[in-house]
């Protein structure tokens, strides 16, 4: 890439026939299939399971992905700025809703879940108030 970054794209959906055992195992791991190759894949599978089972870590990932989406959209052409702003804002509201629901599904009260989302500063307090009306 022009910025000095090397990007590797792996299509895990196509046949890995003729590839190394490590690459075949990586494709399986990417497709959420069990892998029994070596300690590195064992560690990766354990960490994936831990992350998926931890609601706060999952919410951080959702927040990170939302911010990455914002960056991508903000880097777009100037003629699309207004549409992108709407898309970014809607993406933030959608992410906040997912986080709020995760909090509620994990035993938090509506007040606790609301406070958690508020601290993330993902959406305005006004938008958050609109969102929590759904759950009252």
C-alpha positions in Angstrom: 0.0 0.0 0.0 1.1 3.6 -0.5 1.1 4.2 3.3 3.6 1.4 3.9 1.1 -1.0 5.3 0.9 -4.5 4.1 -2.6 -5.9 3.9 -3.3 -9.6 3.6 -6.8 -10.7 2.4 -7.8 -14.3 3.0 -11.0 -15.6 1.5 -11.8 -18.4 4.0 -14.9 -19.4 1.9 -13.0 -21.0 -1.0 -11.2 -24.3 -1.0 -7.8 -24.3 0.8 -6.8 -27.4 -1.3 -3.0 -27.3 -1.9 -2.4 -24.8 0.8 -0.3 -25.3 4.0 -1.8 -27.0 7.0 -1.5 -23.6 8.9 -3.4 -21.8 6.2 -6.1 -24.5 6.1 -6.4 -24.3 9.9 -6.7 -20.5 9.7 -9.5 -20.7 7.2 -11.3 -23.2 9.5 -10.8 -20.8 12.5 -12.2 -17.9 10.4 -15.3 -20.0 9.7 -15.8 -20.8 13.3 -14.8 -24.5 12.8 -12.8 -26.4 15.5 -9.1 -26.7 14.8 -6.7 -29.1 16.4 -3.3 -28.3 14.9 -1.0 -26.7 17.5 -0.8 -24.6 20.6 -1.2 -21.4 18.7 -4.6 -22.4 17.3 -5.6 -23.8 20.7 -4.8 -20.4 22.3 -6.7 -18.5 19.5 -9.8 -20.6 20.0 -9.7 -20.1 23.8 -9.4 -16.3 23.4 -12.2 -16.1 20.8 -14.4 -18.1 23.2 -13.5 -15.8 26.1 -14.2 -12.7 24.1 -17.5 -13.9 22.8 -18.6 -14.8 26.3 -17.7 -11.5 27.8 -20.5 -8.9 27.2 -18.3 -5.9 28.0 -15.6 -7.0 25.6 -18.2 -7.6 22.9 -19.6 -4.1 23.4 -16.1 -2.7 23.1 -15.7 -4.5 19.8 -19.1 -3.1 18.6 -18.0 0.4 19.6 -14.6 -0.1 17.8 -16.3 -1.3 14.7 -18.7 1.6 14.8 -15.8 4.0 15.1 -14.0 2.3 12.2 -17.1 2.7 10.1 -17.2 6.4 11.0 -13.6 6.8 9.8 -14.3 5.0 6.6 -17.4 7.0 5.9 -15.7 10.3 6.8 -12.9 9.5 4.4 -15.4 9.3 1.5 -16.0 11.9 -1.2 -17.1 15.4 -0.2 -20.3 15.1 -2.3 -21.5 12.3 0.0 -20.8 14.1 3.3 -24.4 14.8 4.2 -25.6 11.3 3.4 -22.6 9.8 5.3 -23.4 12.0 8.3 -26.8 10.5 8.4 -25.4 7.0 7.9 -22.8 7.5 10.7 -25.4 8.9 13.1 -27.8 6.0 12.4 -24.9 3.5 12.8 -24.2 5.1 16.2 -27.8 4.8 17.3 -28.0 1.2 16.0 -24.8 0.3 18.0 -26.1 2.0 21.1 -29.3 0.0 20.8 -27.3 -3.3 20.5 -25.1 -2.4 23.5 -28.2 -1.4 25.6 -29.9 -4.7 24.7 -26.8 -6.7 25.6 -26.7 -4.9 29.0 -30.3 -5.8 29.6 -29.9 -9.4 28.4 -27.0 -9.7 30.9 -29.2 -8.8 33.9 -28.6 -5.1 34.2 -31.5 -2.8 34.9 -32.6 -0.3 32.4 -31.1 2.5 34.5 -27.7 0.6 34.7 -27.8 -0.1 31.0 -28.6 3.5 30.2 -25.8 4.8 32.3 -23.4 2.3 30.7 -24.3 3.6 27.2 -24.2 7.2 28.3 -20.6 6.8 29.5 -19.6 5.6 26.0 -20.7 8.9 24.6 -21.7 7.2 21.4 -24.9 9.2 21.0 -26.4 12.3 22.5 -28.4 12.2 25.7 -31.4 13.3 23.7 -31.0 10.3 21.3 -30.4 8.0 24.2 -33.6 9.2 25.8 -35.5 8.4 22.6 -33.9 5.0 22.5 -34.8 4.0 26.1 -38.4 4.9 25.6 -38.7 1.7 23.6 -37.8 -0.3 26.7 -40.0 1.5 29.2 
